[in-house]
Amino acid sequence: MNLRVALALVALREAKLPTASEISKYLSEHWVDAPEIELAEEVPLPDGEPPEGIETFRFGDGLAAISLMPQPIPPEDLEFPCTVAWHWPTAEEEMQEHNSHLVVALVDGPNDPIERHRQLTELVASVAALTDSVGIFWGSGGNAHQAQAFLDSAHQMNDDVLPLELWVAIHFSPEDDGSLSCITNGMEEFGLNEIEVFSSRREPQMLLEFLYNVAYYLIENGPVIHDGETIGMSDEERFLVTFDASKISDQPRVMHIEL
């Protein structure tokens, strides 16, 4: 049986494992539609003693597990996310402050990927708020976020506002000719191709806003943009879309936008 697991890591300055009751209280105070927590049976260790350093509970349709790791996140796992975190310029420096971390996992949550991401976001934000957290490493998007920035975005989340910047990363890659390429990371979790722009002369902010607008549209509506079509913010400005292997990553099929 294949289990569907969504996870994130919360980097801590001081090792602490919030209890299920603390998490439940925070959830109910900040998201009225969050699933209720139901305590799950503890999984015994081989010697018959209950495991230490882990909280497990039912959370909606899934099983949540919060595990305390008394050591930092391996540097090799953080090097790339911190390097490409354009939204957090001091990520590498600040993440050096952490000495332990929490693994937040949601196992077999909702089938709908948006709802699954929302529930994991609620769990991660609750854990970050209840601890002395430095930052969050979002597993599926491979991106790092400053803890308070993550909380701010999570608290604004509702039925009409998705914190896409938490779930999907956009990585920039300067080209030798002075142009700029970029690609998303995290769209596959929604059953969609990653989106790529290669060798563009557009400003980084314009590329960022455009790609997030396209990503948001696809996540809400599904794969409704097809090979050979054009897209744009207006009828006067249209950009060709093609599907092929990525030019800047090892992705075998991405959505190219000629921007």
C-alpha positions in Angstrom: 0.0 0.0 0.0 1.4 3.4 -1.0 1.0 6.0 1.7 0.7 9.6 0.7 2.9 11.7 2.9 3.2 15.5 3.0 5.9 16.9 5.3 7.8 20.0 6.4 10.6 20.7 8.8 10.6 23.3 11.5 14.0 24.5 12.6 14.2 25.3 16.3 16.5 27.4 18.5 15.4 25.3 21.5 14.3 21.7 21.3 10.6 21.5 22.2 7.8 19.2 21.2 4.3 20.8 21.4 1.6 18.6 22.7 -1.5 17.6 20.7 -3.7 19.6 23.1 -1.5 22.8 22.6 -1.7 22.3 18.8 -5.4 21.7 19.0 -6.0 24.9 20.9 -3.9 27.0 18.5 -5.7 25.5 15.5 -9.1 26.3 16.9 -8.1 29.9 17.6 -6.8 30.7 14.2 -8.7 28.5 11.7 -12.3 27.9 12.4 -12.6 25.3 9.7 -9.5 23.3 10.7 -10.1 19.6 11.4 -10.4 18.6 15.0 -7.6 16.6 16.5 -8.4 13.1 17.7 -5.7 11.3 19.7 -4.3 8.2 17.9 -3.1 5.1 19.6 0.6 5.2 20.5 2.8 2.9 18.5 5.0 1.0 21.0 8.7 0.5 20.5 10.1 -3.1 20.3 10.7 -3.1 24.1 7.1 -2.3 24.7 7.6 1.3 25.9 5.8 4.1 24.1 8.0 6.2 21.8 9.5 9.5 23.1 9.8 12.6 21.1 6.7 12.2 18.9 3.1 13.3 19.0 0.6 11.4 16.8 -3.0 12.2 16.3 -5.8 11.9 13.8 -6.3 15.1 11.8 -9.2 15.0 9.5 -8.8 12.1 7.0 -5.2 11.7 7.8 -2.7 10.9 10.6 -0.4 13.6 11.8 3.0 12.9 13.3 5.2 15.6 14.9 8.6 14.3 15.7 11.4 16.1 17.6 14.9 15.6 16.3 17.5 16.8 18.8 20.0 17.8 16.1 20.0 20.5 13.3 18.7 19.8 9.8 21.6 18.4 7.8 23.5 21.3 6.1 23.4 19.6 2.7 19.6 19.5 2.9 19.4 23.3 3.5 22.2 24.6 1.3 20.2 24.9 -2.0 16.9 26.0 -0.4 18.7 28.8 1.5 20.8 29.8 -1.5 17.7 30.3 -3.8 15.5 31.9 -1.1 15.3 35.3 -2.8 12.4 36.2 -0.4 14.7 35.6 2.6 18.2 37.0 1.9 19.6 36.1 5.3 18.3 32.5 5.3 21.7 30.8 5.4 22.9 33.0 8.2 19.7 32.7 10.3 19.2 29.0 9.8 22.6 28.5 11.5 21.0 29.5 14.7 19.0 26.3 15.0 20.1 23.3 17.0 17.2 20.9 16.6 14.1 20.5 14.4 10.6 19.1 14.2 9.4 16.9 11.4 5.7 17.6 10.7 4.1 14.9 8.6 0.6 14.4 7.4 -0.1 10.8 6.2 -3.0 10.0 3.9 -4.7 13.4 4.3 -7.4 14.7 2.0 -7.3 13.5 -1.6 -7.7 17.0 -2.8 -4.1 18.4 -3.0 -5.2 22.0 -2.1 -6.9 20.8 1.1 -4.0 18.6 1.9 -1.6 21.6 1.6 -3.9 23.7 3.7 -4.0 21.2 6.5 -0.3 20.7 6.5 0.1 24.5 6.5 -2.1 24.8 9.6 -0.2 22.1 11.4 3.2 23.6 10.6 2.1 27.1 11.5 0.7 25.9 14.8 4.0 24.1 15.6 6.1 27.1 14.6 4.0 29.5 16.7 4.3 27.2 19.8 8.1 27.0 19.6 11.2 29.1 19.3 11.3 28.5 15.6 13.8 30.0 13.1 12.4 28.8 9.8 10.5 26.2 7.9 11.7 23.9 5.1 8.6 23.0 3.0 9.3 19.5 1.7 7.4 19.3 -1.6 8.4 22.8 -2.8 12.0 22.5 -1.6 11.9 26.0 -0.3 12.8 27.7 3.0 10.8 30.4 4.8 11.5 32.6 7.7 9.2 31.5 10.6 7.3 34.7 11.1 6.8 35.2 7.4 5.4 31.7 7.2 3.0 32.5 10.0 1.9 35.7 8.4 1.0 34.0 5.2 -0.6 31.0 6.9 -2.9 33.3 9.0 -4.2 35.0 5.8 -5.1 31.7 4.3 -8.8 31.1 3.6 -11.2 29.8 1.0 -10.4 32.7 -1.3 -6.7 33.2 -0.5 -4.1 30.4 -1.0 -0.6 31.0 0.3 1.0 29.8 -2.9 4.3 31.3 -2.1 4.6 28.8 0.8 3.8 25.8 -1.4 5.5 26.5 -4.7 9.0 27.9 -5.0 10.3 29.8 -8.0 14.0 29.4 -8.7 15.9 31.9 -10.8 18.9 31.0 -12.9 21.0 33.8 -14.6 22.2 33.0 -18.1 25.6 33.8 -19.5 24.1 36.4 -21.9 22.6 38.4 -19.1 19.1 37.0 -19.5 17.2 35.2 -16.8 15.6 31.8 -16.6 13.3 30.5 -13.9 11.3 27.4 -13.0 8.7 26.5 -10.4 9.1 23.7 -7.9 6.0 22.2 -6.2 3.4 22.1 -9.0 3.8 18.3 -9.4 2.2 17.9 -5.9 -1.0 19.3 -7.6 -0.7 16.9 -10.5 0.6 19.6 -12.8 3.8 20.3 -14.8 6.3 22.7 -13.5 6.4 26.1 -15.3 9.5 27.3 -16.9 10.7 30.5 -18.6 14.0 30.3 -20.4 16.4 33.2 -21.2 14.0 36.1 -20.6 14.8 39.8 -20.7 11.9 40.6 -18.4 12.4 42.1 -14.9 12.6 39.4 -12.1 9.5 40.9 -10.3 7.5 40.7 -13.5 8.5 37.0 -14.0 7.7 36.2 -10.4 4.2 37.8 -10.5 3.4 36.2 -13.9 4.5 32.7 -12.9 2.6 32.8 -9.6 -0.5 34.1 -11.5 -0.3 31.2 -13.9 0.4 28.7 -11.1 -2.5 29.9 -9.1 -4.8 29.6 -12.1 -3.7 26.1 -12.9 -3.9 24.9 -9.3 -7.5 26.2 -9.0 -8.6 25.0 -12.5 -6.4 22.0 -13.4 -4.4 21.5 -16.5 -6.5 23.7 -18.8 -3.6 25.3 -20.7 -2.5 23.1 -23.6 0.5 22.9 -26.0 0.5 25.6 -28.6 -1.9 27.9 -26.8 -1.2 31.5 -25.8 -1.7 33.1 -22.4 -1.4 36.6 -21.0 -2.8 39.2 -18.7 -4.6 40.9 -21.5 -5.7 40.3 -25.2 -2.9 42.7 -26.3 -0.1 40.7 -24.7 0.0 37.0 -25.4 2.7 34.4 -24.8 3.2 31.0 -26.4 3.0 27.9 -24.3 4.7 24.6 -25.2 5.4 21.4 -23.3 8.8 19.8 -23.5 11.9 18.8 -21.4 13.2 21.4 -19.2 16.2 23.5 -20.4 17.4 24.3 -16.8 16.6 21.2 -14.8 16.2 17.5 -15.1 12.4 17.6 -15.5 11.4 15.5 -18.5 8.3 17.6 -19.2 7.5 21.2 -18.2 5.3 24.0 -19.4 7.5 26.5 -21.2 6.2 30.1 -21.5 7.9 32.3 -24.1 8.1 35.4 -22.0 
